[in-house]
């Protein structure tokens, strides 16, 4: 009887060992598959981040060129550039040549745009236009230098 118990317990032990090895194998396969998925997702996120950064830099280049060539209102250009630079947040504001963009956008942030502007009376619009022109007159040379600097800082990215 003792021999039979030994054989049965040995059979159970081998069965349990095989089951444990099967479970470990399945878990390893799941871990491997999940690691592949994680690598794939990280690569996709890196591509998306690089594409978004490229788009931001390309937009800054276009804004800088449009401002320099007089195709865009300088205050509007500063407001748009400010938003994009805030999105990039890669130490751009440490560049003193771009400080005027922040200064102009801060001093004109209270002015109405888009639908809010069209809802204003003609007198209110003219008053806001005077404020915009005053800011442009005070900072025009510095804004144009900042626009040139935006172009020079982003030309290498856009040229790729």
C-alpha positions in Angstrom: 0.0 0.0 0.0 2.9 2.3 0.8 4.3 1.8 -2.7 0.9 2.6 -4.3 0.7 5.9 -2.2 4.2 6.8 -3.3 3.3 6.3 -7.0 0.1 8.3 -6.6 1.7 11.1 -4.8 4.6 11.1 -7.3 2.0 11.2 -10.1 0.2 14.1 -8.4 3.5 15.9 -7.9 4.5 15.5 -11.5 1.0 16.7 -12.6 1.2 19.7 -10.4 4.7 20.4 -11.6 3.6 20.3 -15.2 0.6 22.5 -14.4 2.9 25.0 -12.6 5.3 25.0 -15.6 2.3 25.5 -17.9 1.0 28.5 -15.8 4.5 30.0 -15.7 4.8 29.6 -19.5 1.5 31.2 -20.1 2.4 34.1 -17.7 5.7 34.6 -19.5 4.0 34.7 -22.9 1.5 37.3 -21.5 4.4 39.4 -20.1 6.3 39.1 -23.4 3.3 40.2 -25.4 2.6 43.1 -23.0 6.2 44.3 -23.2 5.9 44.3 -27.0 2.7 46.2 -26.8 4.3 48.7 -24.4 7.2 49.2 -26.7 4.9 49.7 -29.6 2.8 52.3 -27.7 5.9 54.2 -26.5 7.2 54.3 -30.1 3.9 55.6 -31.3 3.8 58.2 -28.5 7.3 59.3 -29.4 6.3 59.7 -33.0 3.2 61.7 -32.1 5.2 63.9 -29.8 7.8 64.5 -32.5 5.1 65.3 -35.0 3.4 67.7 -32.7 6.7 69.4 -31.9 7.4 69.7 -35.7 4.0 71.2 -36.3 4.5 73.7 -33.5 7.9 74.7 -34.9 6.6 74.8 -38.4 3.7 77.1 -37.3 6.2 79.4 -35.4 8.2 79.6 -38.6 5.1 80.6 -40.7 4.0 83.1 -38.0 7.5 84.6 -37.9 7.7 84.9 -41.7 4.1 86.3 -41.9 4.9 88.9 -39.3 8.2 89.9 -40.9 6.6 90.2 -44.4 3.6 92.2 -43.1 1.1 89.5 -43.9 0.0 89.2 -40.3 -0.9 91.8 -37.7 2.0 92.0 -35.3 -0.2 91.8 -32.2 -2.0 88.8 -33.6 1.3 87.2 -34.4 2.6 87.7 -30.9 -0.6 86.2 -29.4 -0.4 83.2 -31.7 3.4 82.7 -31.1 2.8 83.0 -27.4 0.3 80.1 -27.4 2.6 77.9 -29.4 5.7 78.7 -27.4 3.8 78.0 -24.2 2.9 74.6 -25.7 6.5 73.8 -26.6 7.8 74.9 -23.1 11.3 74.0 -24.0 13.1 76.9 -22.5 12.0 79.3 -25.2 11.1 82.0 -22.8 14.7 82.0 -21.5 15.6 83.6 -24.8 15.7 87.3 -24.3 15.0 88.0 -28.0 11.5 86.5 -27.6 10.6 88.4 -24.4 8.8 91.1 -26.4 6.3 88.5 -27.6 5.3 87.7 -24.1 5.2 91.4 -23.2 3.0 92.3 -26.2 0.7 89.3 -25.6 0.4 90.2 -21.9 -0.4 93.8 -22.6 -3.0 93.0 -25.3 -4.6 89.9 -23.7 -7.6 91.9 -22.4 -8.5 93.0 -26.0 -11.4 91.2 -27.6 -10.9 88.8 -30.6 -13.1 86.9 -33.0 -16.8 86.9 -32.1 -16.4 89.0 -29.0 -14.7 91.7 -31.2 -17.5 91.6 -33.7 -20.0 92.1 -30.9 -18.4 95.4 -30.0 -19.7 98.7 -31.2 -17.7 100.6 -33.8 -16.5 103.0 -31.1 -15.3 100.2 -28.9 -13.6 98.5 -31.8 -11.8 101.7 -32.7 -10.7 102.2 -29.1 -9.3 98.7 -29.0 -7.6 99.2 -32.4 -5.9 102.4 -31.0 -4.6 100.3 -28.1 -3.3 97.7 -30.5 -1.6 100.3 -32.6 -0.1 102.0 -29.6 1.5 98.6 -28.5 2.7 98.0 -32.1 4.2 101.5 -32.3 6.0 101.1 -29.0 7.4 97.6 -29.9 7.5 97.3 -33.7 11.2 97.0 -34.1 11.6 94.5 -31.3 8.6 92.5 -32.5 10.1 92.3 -36.0 13.5 91.2 -34.5 11.7 88.5 -32.5 9.9 87.4 -35.7 13.2 87.1 -37.5 14.6 85.2 -34.5 11.6 82.8 -34.6 12.3 82.2 -38.3 16.0 81.6 -37.7 15.3 79.3 -34.8 12.9 77.2 -36.7 14.4 77.2 -40.2 16.5 74.1 -39.5 13.5 72.1 -38.4 11.3 73.2 -41.3 14.0 72.6 -43.9 14.2 68.8 -43.0 
